[in-house]
Amino acid sequence: MATEAEVLEVLRQVEDPELGMDIVDLGLVYGVEVEGPKVKVLYSLTSMGCPAGPLIAQDIDSAVRQVEGVADVEMELTFDPPWTPDKMSDDAKFILGFG
């Protein structure tokens, strides 16, 4: 069975093409739930009108399916709470110049 840590690790392969960083370090992954062969990913985008949204969703699905034992991927896009740069990892803040 897949673990939350394994799913988060493969999600590091998913990049926001506009910022050139992975969605985990950007703080766009709000949660991962593993229930047997089913994985649910709760995620956000940097803005509601993000043109990369469909690509990011497709990449999330593809990446999570790489984890052994995953048969079904459910994704939920949310803007509650809205994403802010405060959600980024310290490394991402440093690289992108956020104090």
Secondary structure, DSSP 4 states (H G I P E B T S, - for coil): ---HHHHHHHHTT-EETTTTEETTTTT-EEEEEEETTEEEEEE--SSTT-TTHHHHHHHHHHHHTTSTT--EEEEEE--SSPP-GGGS-HHHHHHHT--
